[in-house]
Structures are given as structure tokens and as C-alpha cells.
Amino acid sequence: MSKWPVYTGRTAPHDGIADLPPPPPWRAFDGGPALETPADDGATTSPDRAHRARTYRATDEAVQLVNAALYLRRPLLVTGPPGSGKSSLAYAVARELRLGPVLRWNITSRSTLHDALYQYDPLSRLYAAGRAARDDARPRPHAPGAPVAPRTPHTPHTPGEAAPPADRAGVADHLRLGPLGTALLPYARPRALLIDEIDKSDLDLPNDLLNILEEGQYEIPELLRVAKRTPLATLLTDGTDTPVTVTKGRVRCRAFPFVVLTSNGEREFPPAFLRRCVTLRLRQPRDEHLEEIVRAHLGEPDAYARGLITRFLERGNGGELATDQLLNAIYLTGAADLDAASRDVLAQQLMPYLSASADTGRDAV
């Protein structure tokens, strides 16, 4: 029986993802065989991200829209100012719902869809083929007086001779799935994929991403070309050293991944892209929510920390600030053995406006 919400925004991990109802008919996928989600043993998640996942405090709106994305099997587009917790949301959801290590694709102006699906190194394959050819040209050990048979690619190995690995110059040894390609494998439960700062991409990337996210599948041409001879390919995935098997160069998801795309609002996206996403806009936390965040990171705030929270909220009306700045100021003014005046000066220096124009305007008042 399904329940709402599956993601609660609380800190305790659980298996509520199993309570998701079947997807809408237009978002059902049938990839297989089903793969087990790798455990998040902390090896691929930095301590900073692990801490933020534990201490993240979601708003009611964020909880509602995360669940909407999970139920509809749609990407979640998260916009908001720097420091509002956009990327941390993906780690918090993955931790609570036990979705395994977060797969992360950091976007730059040079990012391409191909790189996110898989990386193939043809030069390393060429070198491997050369080494294999030289090995084959070397004389084989044989019993004294026995005739030496000419070596051919199909010559069987003699007893005691080490057999070379099959297809030593094969494609699969030089190909690795990227974060998007890994997320679309047929996992039994969704993987979490963070596509960070999509607004920094080339203009065409959001549209290039549309078809993949709609279809939930892709092909690897390098494997398709050899599928008749080698239908099964064992590949490494992003974030782990655990190999997976791809059949005939085609990958199709089973559980659509929980995809979080973040944007700082540096550009607008085409309507065709937006209508395929659930959109969440995060704002800087206010009042009780901000105090709850401070408490989660640093414990119960003392009188001076409460004063800094009030000052931060007042200054937030005049320009752009990030919650990280407040956390830094509370931690350092509490840890440093300073007099009251020095603490005030240090706190002011740690919480400048992120926009130069805001600082200039404020100084002029």
C-alpha cells in the first residue's frame, strides 16, 4: 500500500521507497535483469556531503515536491540562490530513502551528454591491441623434440600454457559508464543522480538531455558494433568498482532514477524542458527554519549566536547572503577566544553580501 509522503524530510533512514505506487503508464520502464543498489559505505561520499545529508532540514514545500517527482518519475529542477541547499537536498533524499551513493554530474560549459553516459578510450584499446599482437608473436614453450605448430588466432592453448584473457583488446575493457549512464541501469530501486548547475551548460545540453530522460534508455555504439560477436559486455560503473553486464550495447532503466537538476538562475530553460520537470524554488531560510538549521549543525545556539541569527536576517533584506556564512560566523566567534568587540568585527567580515552592488549600496546608506 502506497503512502504519502515517502520522503519525510526527517533524518532517520528507512525503506519507504518500497511503498511507491506503480508509475504512471507513460513513465513505466521494464529494463532488466534487476540490479541491487550498491550500499553507501561512505567511500564515495565526502564527509562534508555526508554531514549535510544528516543535517539537512527540508521545508514543507520541498518535501511535497520531492515526493511529486518520486511518484511521477520526473526530474526535480531545483532553483535558488547560492547556499540555499540545492545540492544538499539530493544527498538528504538519498540518505533517508537508502538510494545508495549519489551519482554526481558537475556541469561546465564544456559538458556533453556523451561524457555523462559513458567514457571510451580508443587510444588505450589501440595500445592493448598492440601488446596482444606482440605477445602472440612470441614463441610458445613446447616439449623438447615436439614439432612447433604455427601460432594462429585460433590455435588452442597447450597444457600448462597460460591462456590470454578473452578479447584482450576488447571494447569493454576501455569503457566506463558515467553518472547518467550508471543511473539508467536497471536497478530495482531508484538511484539518486545530481546534475549540478545545469544553467552553466551549453545551450543545447538541456534539449539533448530531454530524450534520454523521457525514454529512460540509451545505446553504446561501440558495443553495438561488436554485439554479434560479443553480446555481453562487463563494464565498470561510476562511483564504484563493481562491474555490471550490458547486453548488446543497450541500457534501459527499471526504476527511474531520482534526478535533481540544480540551477542558480543564470539562464532560462526552454518550455519543452520545463514541462518535463517538477520545479522547486528554494529561498533563504527565515526565522524558526534558520534556527533549526543552526541547531542541526552546531547544537543549541547561545545568546550570542541568537543575536547573529537576528542580525543575519535583518541584513538579508538588503542583499544576498548564504546560510553557510552564518554557520561560519557562529562557529568561529564561538571557537575563538575573542572579546565582544572583536567577535562583532569578525562576524561582520564573515557575512559580506555576495553581490558587490549590495555592499556598495549598503555602505552608501
N, C-alpha and C positions, 0 to 999 in steps of 0.2 A: 504494500500500500504506500502510495507516494505521500510526502509531507512537504509543507511549505513553512518556513524556508529550510532548504537543505544546508546552505551556508548560513550560519547564525551570527558570525562576527565575534564569537567567543573564542577563548584561547585553547580549549581542550580539543585535541584531535579526535575524530570519530569516523565511522564508516557510513555516514548518511548519504554519500553519493550513490550507494546501492538502492536508495529509495527513490531515485529519479524515475518518473514515469517514462514510458516509451517516447521516442522523439516524434515530432510532427511528421506526417507521411513524407513531406518534401525534404525532410532532414534526416532520413533514416539511411544508415550505411551498413554494409554487410561484409567488410573485409575480414580476412581470417587466414590461417587459424589464429585464435585469440592469444595474445601475449600477456604475460604477467607484468604488472607495473613494477619497475625497479624500486627498491626501498631507498628512502632518503637517509643515507647513513652519515650525512654531513660532509662527506669528502668533496662534493661538488658545489656546496653552498658555503659562501664565505661567512665568517662569524657575524659580520655586520648585517648581512641579509637574514641570517637565522634569528638574530636579536630583533630585527624589525618585524619579522613574521610573528614572533611571540608577542610583541608589544603593540602591534597594530590595533587601532581602535576604529572600527568602521562606523560610519553614520547609518542611520536607518535607510536613507536613500540608497547608499552603496550596497547594503545588504539586499534590498529589493531588486536592484538592477543586476547584481551578480547572479542572483537566483533566476532572474528572467533570462540571462544569457545561458545559464546552465540548462534550463528547461527547454529553451528554443534551439539549443545547439548553434548559437550565433556568437561571433566575436564580440568582445566588450571593448568599445572605444572609450578610453578614459582621458579626459582633458582637464587642464587646471594649471595653476601657476607652479613654478619650481618649488619643491619642498612640501607639496601638499599630499604626498603619499601615493602617487600614481603607481609606480613600480612596486612599492611595498605591498600593495593590495594583492598582486599576483602571488607573492610568496605567502601571504597570510591565508589566502584561499587554499593554496596547495598544501599548506601545513595542516589546516583544520580538516580538510577532506581527504588527506592522505593520497595525494595525486602523484607522489614521487618527486624527485628533484625537478625544479623549474628549468625548462629549456629556454634559453635567453638568446635573442637576436638583437644586437645593438645596431641601430640603423645609422648609416652615414650617407653622404651624397653619392657615394660610390657603391652602395649596397645593391645587389641584384637578387632576383628571385632564385636564380640557379644556385648561387652560393648558399642560400638558406636551405635548399632542398638537399644538395649533396656537393661534395668536392671530389674531383677526379684529377689525378696527377699523371698525365700521359708520359712525361719525361721519366718518372721513376719506373713506369712499366717498361719503357724502352730499355733502360739500363738493366732491369731484371731479365728481359729477354736476351740481351747480350751476354749476361753472365750465364744464363741457362745454356745458350749455344756453345759457349766456351767449355762449360762442364761436359756437354755431350761430346765434344771433340777430343776429350782426354781419353787415353786408352784405359780400358777396364781391367781390373785384376782378373787373372784366369789361371787355371791349374797348369803346371809345367807340362809341356808336350801336347796340350789340348789345342785344337785349331781355334784361331781367333775369328769369330764371326763379325762381319761388318756391323757397325752400330747404325741403326736407323731409328727414327722416332717411334717405331712400333716394336722394337726389339724387346723381348721380355727380360726382366732382370734375373741374373743368375743367383743361385742361393748364396746368401751371405753378403750380397751387394746391397748397399742402402738405396732404396728407391727414392727418386726425387719426388717432391710433392706434386700432386696433380696440377697441371696448368700453372707452372711456376711463374709465367709472365701473364697470368690471367688478370682480367679487369678488376675483379672483386678485391684483390689484394691492394689495389691502389685507389680505392674509392671509399669514402666515408660519408654517412648521412649527416646533414646539417640539422640545426634545431627545428626548422619547419618540417623537413623530411622525416625526422625522428618522431615528431608529434603526430604525424599522419600514419604511423604504423598501426596495425590492428590491435591496439591494446584493449583489454577487457574493460578498463575504466579510463576516463579521460586523462591525458597528460596535460600539464599546465605549460603554456607557451607564452612568454613575454616578448612582444615585439616593441622594443623601447625607442621612443622618439621617432615615430613614423613620419612626423611632419618635416624631418630633416632629409627625407628620401628624395630621389629623383622624381620628377613629376609623374612619370609613368608607373612607378612601382605600386601605388595603391591599386591601379587598374589591373596590373599584372597579377596582383595577389587575389583579385576577385574570383577568377576561375578556379584557382586551387582551393580557396575556402568554400566555394559553392559546391564543387564536385567532391572534395574530400579525398582526392586521389591524384597521382602523378605517375609519370613513366621515366625510366632512366634509359635513354637511348643507347648508351654504351653496353648495357646488359641486354637490351632487346636484340642488338645485332648478333649476339652470340647465344641467344636463348635456345635455338635448336640444338646446339652442341652442349651447352651448359645451362640447363633450365633453372637450376638452383644456384644462388649466389649468397655466400655468407659475408655480411658486411658489419663493420663497426658503426655504432650509433653515437650521436652527440652526447657528451657528458659522462659516458661510461665506457668501460672496455668489454661490455657484454655484447657478443655478436648476435645478429638476427639473420634469418633466412628470407631472402626475397625471391619470389618465383616469377620467372620470365620477365624480369625487369619492371614489374608493375607493383605499385603500392597503393592500397586503399585502406582508409581508416575503418575502425569498427565503432568505437566510441569517439565522437567528435571532440577534439581537444578543447580545453578551456583556454581560449585565446584572449590575451589582454594586449591591446594596442594603446600605447600612451602618446600623448601629444601635448606640447607646451603652447599650442595655439599659434604657431608661427606661420601657418598656412591653412587654407580651407581645402576640404576634400570634395570630390565630385559627388553629386546626389546618388549615383549608382552605387558608390562605395558606402555612403552613409546609411542607405536604406537596408543594407545587409548587416549592419552592426546595431547592437544595443549601446546607446550613448549615455555615459555618466560624466557629469562635470563636478569635479571636486573643488571645494573652496577652502580657504584658510579656516581652520577650526576657530570657534569662538567660545568664550566663557567656560561652561562646565565641560564641554568636549575637550577644550585645550588643557584644562586642569587634569582631566582624566588621562590624556596623553602623557603629560609630565609625570603623573603618578606611576604610570606603567613603566616608564623608562628609568626614573630616578627615585621612586618612592614618594612618600607623603611630603609635599612641599612645606618648607618652614615659612615663617613670616616674611623673610626677605625674598624668597622665591615667589611667594604670592604677590609681593609688590612688583617683581619683574614681570609676572604674568599680566598684571594690570597695566603696567607701562607698555608692554608689547602690544596689547590690544588697543590701547589709545594711539600708539604710533602707527598701527596698521591702518588707521583711517587716512593717513597722509601719504602712503606709498606702499610698495610691495615688500613684504617680509616673508621669511620662511620659518617654519616651526623649528627646523634644525638650529637656527640662530638662537632662539630662546633656550633650547636644551643646552647648547654650548655655554650660554651665558650663566644659566642656573648651575650647571656642573662646575664651571671654572671658578665662579665667585664663591661657591661653597667650599671648593677644594683648596683654593689659595688662601693663605693666611694674610689677609689684607684688612686695612682699616675701612670704615664705611665709605669715606670719600673715594678711596682708590677702587673699591668694588663698584661704585656707581660709574666711575670713568671707564673701567674695563667693560662693564656691561654695555655701556653706550657704544663702545668701539666694536663690540661683538655683534651688535644688531643694527648695522647700517642698512639703509634702503638699498634694494637690489637694482633700482633704477637710478642712474646718476641725476636725471632731471628731478626726481622726487627729493633727493638730498639737497640739490641746489635751491629748489623752491622752498624747502623747509628752512634752510639756513637764512633765506631772504626774509622770512616772516619775522 
